[in-house]
């Protein structure tokens, strides 16, 4: 469980604030938030029907239930299809395939927000599309932290 500095309660500290805050400890007691808030109970209510992509047909789907919600949601926009699963990578490799994440939308700049990516399935031995790029072209940074102009005392 995560409690943010303003009292917002999330099921995990890593989860995005906008999608997973179930209430505020300043306004409701923790027990009622935990038991009654859908944003905090979503993992307890998750089923095979909530899975999509590779995870929906995975051999471990009913046990794993798509793995870490933060990982899938922060990369693909919703939970239920974890692109960083080791079993998934091994299964695709046996088929001569791999997945690559391609950025589609930048993060808006809000606390705990995220950009979005799409998964591209390609041959395992396909050329690396970024191999000929310079280091500064591999990652695009659109917002840099503002530096303080004050000098230390």
ROTORRO-888452 format. One record per residue: residue number from 1; residue in three letters; chain; z, y negated, x of N, C-alpha, C, O, CB in turn. Coordinates in steps of 0.05 Angstrom, whole numbers, plus 32768, in hexadecimal, padded with zeros to 4 digits. Atoms other than C-alpha are relative to their C-alpha. Glycine has a CB too. Example, Ala and Ser with C-alpha at 12.3 -4.5 7.8 and 13.67 -1.06 7.14 Angstrom:
REM residues 2
1, ALA, A, 8000, 8018, 8012, 809C, 805A, 80F6, 8000, 7FE8, 8012, 800D, 7FE8, 8027, 8019, 7FFF, 7FEC
2, SER, A, 7FFF, 8018, 7FF0, 808F, 8015, 8111, 800E, 7FEA, 7FF1, 8012, 7FD4, 7FFB, 7FE3, 7FF7, 8009
REM end
This chain:
REM residues 153
1, UNK, A, 8000, 8017, 8011, 8000, 8000, 8000, 8000, 7FE7, 8012, 800C, 7FE7, 8027, 8018, 8000, 7FED
2, UNK, A, 8001, 8019, 7FF1, 7FF2, 7FB9, 8017, 800B, 7FEA, 7FEF, 8005, 7FE8, 7FD8, 7FE4, 7FFA, 8009
3, UNK, A, 7FF6, 8018, 800D, 8018, 7F7A, 8005, 7FF6, 7FE8, 8010, 7FFE, 7FE5, 8028, 8020, 8001, 7FFE
4, UNK, A, 800A, 8018, 7FF2, 7FF4, 7F3A, 8017, 8015, 7FEA, 8001, 8029, 7FEC, 7FF2, 7FE6, 7FF6, 7FF3
5, UNK, A, 7FEC, 8015, 7FFD, 8019, 7EFB, 802B, 8006, 7FF0, 7FE7, 801C, 7FE5, 7FE4, 7FF6, 7FEC, 8015
6, UNK, A, 7FFB, 800E, 801A, 8012, 7EDD, 7FE5, 800C, 8013, 7FEB, 8010, 800A, 7FD4, 7FE6, 7FF4, 7FF6
7, UNK, A, 7FF4, 7FED, 8012, 8030, 7F1C, 7FC5, 7FEC, 8012, 7FF2, 7FF4, 8023, 7FE2, 800F, 7FF1, 7FEB
8, UNK, A, 8014, 7FEE, 800C, 7FEE, 7F3D, 7FB1, 8004, 801C, 800A, 8009, 8021, 8021, 7FE3, 7FF5, 8006
9, UNK, A, 7FFC, 7FE3, 7FF9, 7FF4, 7F89, 7FAF, 7FE5, 800F, 7FFF, 7FD6, 800D, 7FEB, 8014, 800C, 7FEC
10, UNK, A, 8017, 7FEF, 7FFE, 7FBC, 7FB8, 7FC5, 8009, 801C, 8007, 801E, 8020, 8011, 7FEB, 7FF5, 8015
11, UNK, A, 7FFA, 7FE4, 7FFA, 7FBA, 8003, 7FCB, 8000, 8007, 801D, 800B, 801B, 8026, 7FED, 8012, 7FF1
12, UNK, A, 8002, 7FFD, 7FE3, 7FAB, 7FFD, 8016, 7FFC, 7FE5, 800C, 7FED, 7FD5, 8001, 7FE8, 8014, 8008
13, UNK, A, 8004, 801B, 7FF4, 7FB0, 7FC1, 8045, 7FE4, 7FFA, 8008, 7FDC, 7FE2, 8009, 8012, 7FFE, 8018
14, UNK, A, 801B, 8005, 7FF8, 7F68, 7FCA, 805A, 7FED, 7FF9, 7FEA, 7FD7, 7FED, 7FEF, 7FF5, 8018, 800F
15, UNK, A, 8012, 8004, 8016, 7F4A, 7FC5, 8015, 7FFA, 7FE3, 7FFB, 800A, 7FD1, 8000, 800B, 800C, 7FE7
16, UNK, A, 8008, 801B, 8005, 7F23, 7F87, 8001, 8011, 7FF4, 7FE9, 8016, 8001, 7FD5, 7FE2, 7FFF, 7FF8
17, UNK, A, 7FEF, 800E, 8013, 7F4E, 7F55, 7FDB, 7FF2, 7FFD, 7FE5, 7FFE, 8003, 7FD0, 8008, 7FE5, 800B
18, UNK, A, 800E, 8006, 801A, 7F1A, 7F42, 7FA6, 7FFE, 8018, 7FEE, 7FFE, 8015, 7FD5, 7FE5, 7FF5, 8006
19, UNK, A, 8005, 7FE8, 8011, 7F11, 7F8A, 7F8E, 8019, 8011, 7FFB, 8019, 8021, 7FE8, 7FEB, 8011, 800D
20, UNK, A, 7FEA, 7FED, 8000, 7F54, 7FAC, 7F99, 801C, 7FF6, 7FFC, 802F, 8005, 7FFD, 7FFF, 8010, 8019
21, UNK, A, 7FE5, 800A, 8006, 7F8E, 7F7E, 7F89, 8007, 8008, 7FE4, 7FF9, 8002, 7FD1, 8002, 7FE1, 8004
22, UNK, A, 7FF7, 7FF6, 801A, 7FB5, 7F9D, 7F50, 8014, 7FEE, 7FF2, 801C, 7FF4, 7FDC, 800B, 801A, 8003
23, UNK, A, 7FED, 8013, 800B, 7FE4, 7F63, 7F44, 8010, 7FF3, 8016, 800A, 7FF6, 802E, 8013, 800F, 7FEC
24, UNK, A, 7FF0, 800F, 7FED, 8018, 7F39, 7F65, 801E, 8007, 7FFD, 8028, 8007, 7FE6, 7FFC, 7FE2, 7FFD
25, UNK, A, 7FE4, 7FF8, 8000, 805F, 7F4E, 7F77, 8012, 7FE9, 7FF6, 8028, 7FEE, 7FED, 8009, 8008, 801C
26, UNK, A, 7FF1, 8017, 800A, 8076, 7F08, 7F64, 8000, 7FFE, 7FE2, 8011, 7FF1, 7FD6, 7FF4, 7FE6, 800C
27, UNK, A, 8003, 8002, 801D, 8060, 7F13, 7F1C, 8007, 801A, 7FF1, 800D, 801A, 7FD9, 7FE5, 7FF8, 7FF9
28, UNK, A, 7FFA, 7FE6, 800C, 806C, 7F5E, 7F0F, 800F, 8011, 8014, 800B, 800D, 802C, 7FE6, 800E, 7FF6
29, UNK, A, 7FF2, 7FEE, 7FEE, 8099, 7F93, 7F2C, 7FED, 8015, 800C, 7FD9, 801C, 7FFF, 8017, 800E, 7FF2
30, UNK, A, 8012, 7FEE, 7FF1, 807A, 7FC3, 7F5E, 7FFB, 801A, 7FF1, 7FE5, 8024, 7FF1, 800D, 8006, 801B
31, UNK, A, 8004, 7FE6, 800E, 8086, 8002, 7F34, 7FEB, 7FFD, 7FEA, 7FDA, 800F, 7FE7, 801B, 8009, 7FF4
32, UNK, A, 8014, 8003, 8016, 805E, 7FE7, 7EF8, 7FE4, 7FFA, 800C, 7FD1, 8004, 8001, 8009, 7FE9, 7FED
33, UNK, A, 801A, 8005, 7FF3, 8027, 7FCD, 7F26, 7FF4, 801B, 8009, 7FDD, 8020, 8004, 8002, 7FEC, 8018
34, UNK, A, 800A, 7FE6, 7FF5, 8021, 8011, 7F48, 7FF7, 8013, 7FEB, 7FE3, 8020, 7FED, 8017, 800C, 8011
35, UNK, A, 8006, 7FED, 8015, 8021, 8039, 7F08, 7FEB, 7FF7, 7FEC, 7FDD, 8007, 7FE1, 801A, 8006, 7FF1
36, UNK, A, 8011, 8009, 8016, 7FF8, 800C, 7EDA, 7FE7, 7FF1, 8009, 7FD4, 7FED, 7FF9, 8010, 7FED, 7FEF
37, UNK, A, 8017, 800F, 7FF7, 7FC6, 7FE6, 7F05, 7FE9, 8012, 8008, 7FEC, 8023, 801A, 8008, 7FEE, 8017
38, UNK, A, 8017, 7FEF, 7FF8, 7F80, 8006, 7F08, 7FF8, 7FFB, 801D, 7FEE, 800E, 802A, 7FE9, 7FFA, 7FEE
39, UNK, A, 8007, 8006, 7FE4, 7F74, 7FE3, 7F4B, 8011, 800F, 8014, 8008, 8015, 802A, 8002, 7FE2, 8005
40, UNK, A, 7FEE, 7FF1, 7FEE, 7FAF, 8009, 7F69, 7FFE, 801E, 7FFB, 8005, 802E, 800C, 801D, 7FF7, 7FFD
41, UNK, A, 8001, 7FE4, 8007, 7FA3, 804B, 7F45, 7FE5, 800C, 8002, 7FE1, 8024, 7FFB, 800A, 8004, 7FE5
42, UNK, A, 801B, 7FF5, 8000, 7F59, 8053, 7F51, 7FFD, 8019, 8011, 7FED, 802B, 8009, 7FED, 7FEB, 800B
43, UNK, A, 8003, 7FE7, 7FF1, 7F62, 8088, 7F87, 800D, 8017, 7FF3, 8005, 802E, 7FF6, 800C, 7FFC, 801C
44, UNK, A, 7FF3, 7FEA, 800F, 7F91, 80B0, 7F5B, 7FEE, 8009, 7FE9, 7FF0, 8020, 7FE0, 801B, 7FF7, 7FF5
45, UNK, A, 8011, 7FFA, 8017, 7F5D, 80AD, 7F23, 7FE3, 8008, 8009, 7FD3, 8010, 7FF8, 7FFE, 7FE8, 7FEE
46, UNK, A, 801B, 7FFB, 7FF7, 7F1F, 80B9, 7F4F, 7FFA, 801E, 7FFC, 800B, 802F, 7FFE, 7FFD, 7FF9, 801E
47, UNK, A, 8009, 7FE5, 8004, 7EF6, 80F7, 7F40, 7FE5, 8004, 800D, 7FD9, 7FF1, 8018, 7FFF, 8007, 7FE1
48, UNK, A, 801B, 7FFA, 7FF6, 7EB6, 8119, 7F56, 7FEB, 7FEE, 7FF4, 7FD7, 7FE7, 8001, 7FF9, 801D, 7FFB
49, UNK, A, 8014, 8011, 800D, 7E91, 80EE, 7F23, 7FFE, 7FE4, 800C, 7FEA, 7FD6, 8008, 8008, 7FFD, 7FE3
50, UNK, A, 8001, 801B, 7FF3, 7EA2, 80AF, 7F4C, 7FF1, 8001, 801A, 7FEC, 7FEB, 8026, 801C, 7FF7, 8005
51, UNK, A, 800E, 7FFE, 7FE7, 7E7D, 80C9, 7F89, 7FE2, 7FFB, 7FFC, 7FD8, 7FFF, 7FE6, 8005, 801C, 800D
52, UNK, A, 801C, 8006, 8001, 7E36, 80B6, 7F9A, 7FF4, 8006, 801C, 8003, 800A, 802F, 7FFA, 7FE3, 7FF7
53, UNK, A, 800D, 7FFB, 7FE6, 7E03, 80C0, 7FD2, 8006, 801B, 800B, 800A, 802F, 7FFC, 8008, 7FEA, 8013
54, UNK, A, 7FFB, 7FE7, 7FF3, 7E11, 80F6, 8004, 801A, 800D, 7FF6, 801B, 8025, 7FF2, 8003, 7FFC, 801E
55, UNK, A, 7FE5, 7FF5, 8008, 7E5A, 80FE, 7FED, 7FFF, 800F, 7FE6, 800F, 8021, 7FE2, 8013, 7FE9, 7FFF
56, UNK, A, 8001, 7FF3, 801A, 7E46, 8113, 7FA7, 7FF9, 801E, 8002, 8003, 802E, 7FF3, 7FEC, 7FF2, 7FEE
57, UNK, A, 8008, 7FE4, 7FFD, 7E27, 8154, 7FC0, 800D, 800E, 8018, 8006, 8024, 801F, 7FE2, 8002, 8002
58, UNK, A, 7FF3, 7FF5, 7FE9, 7E54, 8160, 7FFC, 8011, 8018, 7FF9, 801C, 801A, 7FE3, 8012, 7FEB, 800E
59, UNK, A, 7FF0, 7FE8, 8004, 7E77, 81A3, 8004, 801E, 7FF9, 7FFC, 802D, 8009, 7FEF, 7FFD, 8013, 8017
60, UNK, A, 7FE4, 8008, 8001, 7EBA, 817E, 8009, 8005, 7FEA, 7FEB, 801A, 7FDE, 7FEB, 8009, 7FF7, 801B
61, UNK, A, 7FFE, 8016, 8013, 7EAE, 814D, 7FD0, 8019, 8000, 7FEF, 8026, 7FEB, 7FEC, 7FE8, 8001, 7FED
62, UNK, A, 7FE9, 7FFF, 8012, 7EE6, 8164, 7FA2, 801B, 7FFE, 800F, 802F, 7FF8, 8003, 8000, 801A, 7FF1
63, UNK, A, 7FE7, 8003, 7FF0, 7F19, 8163, 7FDB, 8001, 7FE4, 800C, 8016, 7FD7, 800B, 8001, 8015, 8017
64, UNK, A, 8002, 8019, 7FF2, 7F03, 8125, 8001, 7FFE, 7FE8, 7FED, 8009, 7FD2, 7FF2, 7FE9, 8000, 8014
65, UNK, A, 8006, 8015, 8013, 7EEB, 80FB, 7FC6, 7FF5, 7FE7, 800C, 7FFB, 7FD0, 8004, 8019, 7FF9, 7FF1
66, UNK, A, 800E, 8016, 7FF4, 7EC1, 80CF, 7FF2, 800F, 7FF2, 8016, 8006, 7FDD, 8020, 7FFA, 7FEC, 7FEB
67, UNK, A, 7FF2, 800C, 7FE9, 7EF4, 80C0, 8028, 800C, 7FE5, 7FFB, 8014, 7FDF, 7FE5, 7FEE, 7FFF, 8017
68, UNK, A, 7FF3, 801A, 8000, 7F0E, 807B, 8038, 7FF1, 7FEC, 7FEE, 7FDA, 7FE7, 7FF2, 8002, 7FF5, 801C
69, UNK, A, 800C, 8013, 8012, 7F01, 8049, 8000, 7FF7, 7FE7, 800F, 7FE1, 7FDC, 8009, 8013, 7FF9, 7FEA
70, UNK, A, 8007, 8018, 7FF2, 7F01, 800E, 8030, 7FE7, 8004, 8010, 7FD5, 7FF2, 800F, 8017, 7FF8, 8013
71, UNK, A, 8018, 7FFC, 7FEF, 7ECD, 802C, 805E, 7FE7, 7FFF, 7FEF, 7FD4, 7FF0, 7FF5, 8002, 801B, 800E
72, UNK, A, 8018, 8000, 8011, 7E9B, 803A, 8026, 7FFC, 7FE5, 7FF3, 7FE5, 7FDB, 7FF3, 8002, 8016, 7FEB
73, UNK, A, 8003, 8019, 800F, 7EA9, 7FFB, 7FFE, 7FF8, 7FE9, 8013, 7FE7, 7FD8, 800B, 8019, 7FF9, 7FF2
74, UNK, A, 8006, 8016, 7FEE, 7EA7, 7FCC, 803A, 7FE4, 8001, 800C, 7FD9, 7FED, 8015, 8014, 7FFF, 8016
75, UNK, A, 801B, 7FFD, 7FF5, 7E64, 7FE8, 8052, 7FEB, 8002, 7FEB, 7FD6, 7FF5, 7FED, 7FFF, 8019, 8011
76, UNK, A, 8015, 7FFB, 8014, 7E3F, 7FFE, 8013, 8005, 7FF3, 7FE5, 7FF5, 7FF4, 7FD3, 7FFE, 801D, 7FFC
77, UNK, A, 7FFB, 800F, 8018, 7E60, 7FD4, 7FDD, 8010, 800E, 7FEB, 8017, 8002, 7FD6, 7FE7, 7FF8, 7FF5
78, UNK, A, 7FEF, 7FF1, 8013, 7E87, 800A, 7FB9, 800A, 801A, 800D, 7FFD, 8024, 801F, 7FF1, 8007, 7FE6
79, UNK, A, 7FF6, 7FE7, 7FF4, 7EB2, 8047, 7FC9, 7FF1, 8018, 7FF6, 7FE1, 8017, 7FE3, 801E, 8003, 7FFA
80, UNK, A, 800B, 7FE7, 800A, 7E9D, 808F, 7FC2, 7FE9, 800B, 8010, 7FDD, 801F, 8008, 7FF7, 7FFD, 7FE5
81, UNK, A, 8016, 7FF7, 7FF0, 7E6A, 8098, 7FFA, 8005, 7FF7, 801D, 7FFA, 7FE2, 8025, 7FE4, 7FF6, 7FF6
82, UNK, A, 7FF7, 8009, 7FE6, 7E89, 8094, 8040, 7FEB, 8006, 8016, 7FE6, 801D, 801D, 801A, 800E, 8007
83, UNK, A, 8015, 7FFC, 7FED, 7E52, 8089, 8074, 800A, 8008, 801C, 7FFA, 8010, 802D, 7FF0, 7FE7, 8003
84, UNK, A, 7FF5, 7FF9, 7FE6, 7E81, 8097, 80AF, 800D, 801C, 8001, 801D, 8021, 8013, 8014, 7FEB, 8008
85, UNK, A, 7FF5, 7FE4, 8001, 7E92, 80DF, 809C, 7FF3, 8011, 8016, 7FDB, 8013, 8018, 7FFB, 800C, 7FE4
86, UNK, A, 800A, 7FEE, 7FEA, 7E8C, 810F, 80D7, 7FF1, 8018, 7FF4, 7FDC, 801F, 7FFF, 8018, 8009, 8011
87, UNK, A, 800E, 7FE9, 800C, 7E79, 814A, 80AA, 7FE4, 7FF7, 7FF6, 7FD1, 8006, 7FFA, 8011, 800A, 7FE8
88, UNK, A, 8019, 800B, 8009, 7E42, 811F, 808C, 7FEC, 7FFE, 8017, 7FD5, 8007, 8015, 8004, 7FE5, 7FF3
89, UNK, A, 8011, 8004, 7FE8, 7E26, 810E, 80D1, 7FF7, 801C, 800A, 7FDF, 801F, 8012, 800E, 7FF1, 8016
90, UNK, A, 8007, 7FE5, 7FF6, 7E28, 8158, 80E6, 7FEC, 800D, 7FED, 7FDA, 801B, 7FF6, 8019, 8011, 8004
91, UNK, A, 8012, 7FF3, 8014, 7E07, 816F, 80A5, 7FE4, 7FF4, 8003, 7FD0, 8003, 8002, 800B, 7FFB, 7FE4
92, UNK, A, 801B, 800C, 7FFD, 7DCE, 813D, 80AD, 7FF3, 8008, 801A, 7FDB, 800D, 801B, 8003, 7FE1, 7FFE
93, UNK, A, 800B, 7FF8, 7FE6, 7DC6, 814F, 80F7, 7FF4, 801C, 7FFE, 7FDF, 8021, 800A, 8015, 7FFE, 8015
94, UNK, A, 800B, 7FE5, 8004, 7DBC, 8198, 80E3, 7FE5, 7FFF, 7FF2, 7FD5, 8012, 7FF5, 8014, 8011, 7FF1
95, UNK, A, 801A, 8003, 800E, 7D83, 8180, 80B7, 7FEC, 7FEF, 8010, 7FD6, 7FE9, 8007, 8005, 7FF2, 7FE4
96, UNK, A, 8011, 8010, 7FEF, 7D66, 8157, 80F0, 7FFF, 7FE3, 7FF8, 7FEC, 7FD5, 7FFE, 7FE4, 800B, 8000
97, UNK, A, 7FFF, 801C, 800A, 7D7B, 8115, 80D0, 8019, 7FF2, 800A, 802C, 7FFE, 8013, 8000, 8001, 7FE1
98, UNK, A, 7FE8, 8011, 7FFB, 7DAB, 80DC, 80DD, 7FFE, 7FE8, 7FED, 7FE9, 7FE2, 7FE1, 8001, 7FF6, 801E
99, UNK, A, 7FFF, 8019, 8010, 7DC0, 809D, 80B8, 8004, 7FE9, 8012, 8012, 7FEB, 8026, 8015, 8002, 7FE9
100, UNK, A, 7FFC, 8019, 7FF2, 7DBD, 8056, 80D0, 8007, 7FEB, 7FEC, 7FFB, 7FE9, 7FD6, 7FE7, 7FF9, 8011
101, UNK, A, 7FF8, 8016, 8011, 7DDF, 801A, 80B1, 7FEF, 7FE7, 8006, 7FEC, 7FE0, 801E, 801E, 7FF9, 8002
102, UNK, A, 8011, 8017, 7FFD, 7DB2, 7FDE, 80A6, 800D, 7FE9, 7FEF, 8011, 7FED, 7FD7, 7FE2, 8005, 7FF7
103, UNK, A, 7FF3, 8016, 800F, 7DD2, 7F9A, 8092, 7FED, 7FF6, 7FEB, 7FD5, 7FF2, 7FEF, 8008, 7FEA, 8013
104, UNK, A, 800F, 800B, 8016, 7DBB, 7F7F, 804F, 800B, 7FE5, 7FF6, 7FFB, 7FD3, 7FF0, 7FFF, 8013, 7FE8
105, UNK, A, 7FF3, 8019, 8009, 7DED, 7F48, 803B, 8017, 7FF9, 8013, 8027, 800A, 801A, 800A, 8003, 7FE3
106, UNK, A, 7FEA, 8009, 7FEF, 7E1B, 7F1E, 8067, 8019, 7FFC, 7FEF, 8018, 7FF8, 7FD7, 7FF8, 7FE6, 800E
107, UNK, A, 7FE6, 8005, 800E, 7E65, 7F16, 8056, 8001, 7FE2, 7FF9, 7FF6, 7FD1, 8007, 8018, 8007, 8013
108, UNK, A, 7FFE, 801B, 800B, 7E75, 7ED7, 802E, 8014, 7FEF, 8010, 8012, 7FD6, 800F, 8008, 8000, 7FE3
109, UNK, A, 7FEC, 8010, 7FF0, 7EAF, 7EC3, 805C, 801B, 7FFE, 7FF3, 802C, 7FEE, 7FFB, 7FF5, 7FE5, 8005
110, UNK, A, 7FE5, 8000, 800D, 7EEA, 7ED2, 802D, 8012, 8014, 800E, 8008, 8026, 801B, 7FFD, 8007, 7FE2
111, UNK, A, 7FEE, 7FEC, 7FF4, 7F28, 7EF7, 8044, 7FFA, 801C, 7FF6, 7FF6, 8020, 7FDE, 801E, 7FF9, 7FFA
112, UNK, A, 8004, 7FE4, 8006, 7F1D, 7F42, 8046, 7FE4, 8006, 7FF4, 7FE0, 801A, 7FE7, 8015, 800B, 7FEE
113, UNK, A, 801A, 7FFB, 800C, 7ED4, 7F3A, 8031, 7FEF, 8011, 8013, 7FF9, 8019, 8028, 7FF1, 7FE6, 7FF9
114, UNK, A, 8011, 7FEF, 7FF0, 7E9A, 7F61, 804D, 7FE3, 7FFA, 7FFA, 7FDC, 7FF0, 7FE5, 8006, 801D, 7FFA
115, UNK, A, 801D, 8000, 8005, 7E4F, 7F62, 8056, 7FF8, 801B, 7FF5, 8009, 802C, 7FF2, 7FF1, 7FFA, 801B
116, UNK, A, 8009, 7FE7, 800B, 7E25, 7F99, 803A, 7FEA, 800C, 8011, 7FDB, 7FFD, 801F, 7FF6, 7FFD, 7FE3
117, UNK, A, 8014, 7FF1, 7FF0, 7DF9, 7FCE, 805B, 7FF3, 8014, 7FEE, 7FFD, 801B, 7FD8, 800D, 800D, 8018
118, UNK, A, 800D, 7FEA, 800D, 7DC8, 8002, 8044, 7FFE, 8017, 8014, 7FFC, 8012, 802C, 7FE4, 7FF9, 7FF4
119, UNK, A, 8003, 7FE9, 7FEF, 7DC2, 8048, 8060, 7FE3, 8008, 8001, 7FD5, 800A, 7FED, 8011, 8018, 7FF6
120, UNK, A, 801B, 7FF7, 7FFB, 7D80, 805C, 807E, 8001, 801C, 800C, 800D, 801F, 8021, 7FEF, 7FEC, 8012
121, UNK, A, 8001, 7FE4, 7FF5, 7D74, 80A7, 8088, 7FE7, 8002, 8010, 7FD1, 7FFB, 8006, 8002, 8015, 7FE9
122, UNK, A, 8018, 7FFD, 7FEF, 7D46, 80B6, 80C2, 8003, 8019, 8011, 8017, 8026, 8011, 7FFD, 7FE7, 8013
123, UNK, A, 7FFF, 7FE9, 7FEF, 7D34, 80ED, 80F1, 8015, 7FFD, 8016, 8019, 7FE7, 8020, 7FE4, 8006, 800D
124, UNK, A, 7FEB, 8000, 7FEC, 7D6B, 80FF, 8122, 7FF5, 7FF5, 801B, 8004, 7FE7, 8029, 800C, 801B, 8004
125, UNK, A, 800B, 8008, 7FE7, 7D3D, 80F2, 815D, 7FEE, 7FE7, 7FFE, 7FDF, 7FE1, 8010, 7FF0, 8016, 800D
126, UNK, A, 800F, 8019, 8004, 7D1E, 80B1, 8141, 8008, 7FEC, 8015, 801F, 7FEC, 801E, 8004, 7FF5, 7FE4
127, UNK, A, 7FFA, 8016, 7FEC, 7D19, 8077, 8172, 8015, 7FEE, 7FF4, 8016, 7FE8, 7FDC, 7FE6, 7FF1, 8007
128, UNK, A, 7FEC, 8014, 8008, 7D53, 8047, 8170, 7FF3, 7FE5, 7FFC, 7FE8, 7FDA, 800F, 8017, 7FFF, 8016
129, UNK, A, 800E, 8019, 8005, 7D38, 8009, 814E, 800C, 7FE8, 800F, 7FFE, 7FD3, 8012, 8001, 7FFA, 7FE3
130, UNK, A, 7FF3, 8016, 7FF2, 7D69, 7FDD, 8175, 7FFF, 8003, 801E, 800A, 7FF2, 802D, 801C, 7FFD, 7FF8
131, UNK, A, 8000, 7FFA, 7FE3, 7D5B, 7FFB, 81BA, 7FF3, 7FEA, 8011, 7FFB, 7FE6, 8027, 7FF1, 801A, 8005
132, UNK, A, 800E, 8014, 7FF0, 7D2D, 7FC3, 81D0, 800A, 7FE4, 7FFB, 7FFF, 7FD0, 8005, 7FE2, 8000, 7FFA
133, UNK, A, 7FF5, 801A, 8006, 7D58, 7F8A, 81B5, 8014, 7FF8, 8016, 8021, 8008, 8022, 800E, 8000, 7FE5
134, UNK, A, 7FEC, 800B, 7FED, 7D81, 7F5D, 81E2, 801B, 8002, 7FF2, 801D, 8004, 7FDA, 7FFA, 7FE3, 8008
135, UNK, A, 7FE5, 7FFD, 800B, 7DCD, 7F63, 81D9, 8006, 7FEB, 7FEB, 8012, 7FF2, 7FD7, 8014, 7FFD, 8016
136, UNK, A, 7FFA, 8014, 8013, 7DD1, 7F21, 81B4, 7FF0, 8003, 7FE6, 7FF6, 7FF5, 7FD2, 7FFA, 7FE4, 800C
137, UNK, A, 800F, 7FFB, 8019, 7D9F, 7F3B, 8180, 800B, 8018, 7FF1, 8003, 801C, 7FDA, 7FE3, 8004, 8007
138, UNK, A, 7FF6, 7FE8, 800D, 7DC6, 7F7A, 816F, 8014, 7FF9, 7FEA, 8015, 8007, 7FD6, 800E, 8012, 8014
139, UNK, A, 7FEC, 8008, 8014, 7DFD, 7F56, 8148, 7FFB, 7FE2, 7FFB, 7FFA, 7FD2, 800D, 801D, 8005, 800A
140, UNK, A, 8003, 801C, 8007, 7DF3, 7F15, 8123, 801A, 7FF5, 7FF6, 8026, 8000, 7FE4, 7FEA, 7FFD, 7FEA
141, UNK, A, 7FE7, 800D, 8008, 7E2F, 7EE9, 811E, 7FF9, 7FE5, 7FF3, 7FEF, 7FD3, 8001, 8014, 7FFC, 8018
142, UNK, A, 8009, 8018, 800E, 7E24, 7EB4, 80E9, 8016, 7FEB, 7FFE, 8011, 7FD3, 7FFA, 7FF6, 8007, 7FE5
143, UNK, A, 7FEA, 8012, 8001, 7E6A, 7E95, 80E9, 8012, 8005, 8018, 801A, 801B, 801D, 8010, 8003, 7FE5
144, UNK, A, 7FEE, 7FFE, 7FE9, 7E93, 7E87, 8127, 8019, 7FF1, 7FF9, 8019, 7FDD, 7FEB, 7FF2, 7FF5, 8019
145, UNK, A, 7FE7, 800E, 8005, 7EDC, 7E74, 8125, 7FFF, 7FE4, 800C, 7FF4, 7FE0, 8022, 8018, 800F, 800B
146, UNK, A, 7FFF, 801B, 7FF5, 7EE8, 7E2A, 812E, 8016, 7FFF, 8015, 802B, 800A, 8012, 8006, 7FEB, 7FE9
147, UNK, A, 7FED, 8002, 7FEA, 7F0A, 7E1A, 816F, 8010, 7FE7, 7FFD, 8006, 7FD2, 7FF6, 7FF2, 8001, 801B
148, UNK, A, 7FEE, 8018, 8000, 7F45, 7DEB, 8172, 7FF9, 7FEE, 8017, 7FF4, 7FF7, 802D, 801D, 8009, 8001
149, UNK, A, 8006, 8013, 7FEB, 7F37, 7DAC, 8199, 801A, 7FF6, 800D, 8019, 7FE7, 8020, 7FF0, 7FE8, 7FF5
150, UNK, A, 7FE7, 8008, 7FF4, 7F81, 7DA2, 81A7, 8004, 800F, 801A, 7FFD, 8026, 801D, 8017, 8006, 7FED
151, UNK, A, 7FF9, 7FF3, 7FE6, 7F98, 7DB0, 81ED, 801D, 8009, 7FFE, 802E, 7FFB, 7FF2, 7FFC, 7FEC, 8017
152, UNK, A, 7FE4, 7FF7, 8001, 7FD7, 7DD8, 81F7, 8013, 7FEB, 800E, 800B, 7FDF, 8021, 8003, 801B, 800F
153, UNK, A, 7FEC, 8014, 7FF6, 8015, 7DAD, 8204, 800C, 800A, 801A, 801D, 7FFC, 8026, 8015, 7FFA, 7FEC
REM end
